[in-house]
Amino acid sequence: MLVLTRKNGESIKIGDDIEITIVSAKNDQVKIGIKAPKNIEVFRSEILEQIKTENEQASQDISTLLKFMKKN
């Protein structure tokens, strides 16, 4: 993991197309702004994990339903 120190208003670049800017930092919170092309999806990690979990559960539910339908 790369760890950088940035001040309010300072940015980092990822490749040519993604820029992350520190909007504000106060107490234990940091607000960041992200500029990225529309084809790049940006998610908070906890939301992405929730989406993955729900997709896995839905897949298991469908598999169970298909097995049940084959038996009948």
C-alpha angles and dihedrals in degrees: 000000000000113000119199134180115223133171128219109294095019121120144200126212126220109198116319098304110044125073125178117196128191103233096179141338122203130159107324097338131089122190114208133187120212125202112192137147115273091248090063112085115216118197135168105249094240091054092048090050090051091051091050092049092049091048092051091049092049090050091052091048091052092048091051091048092049091050090050092049092050091054092054 
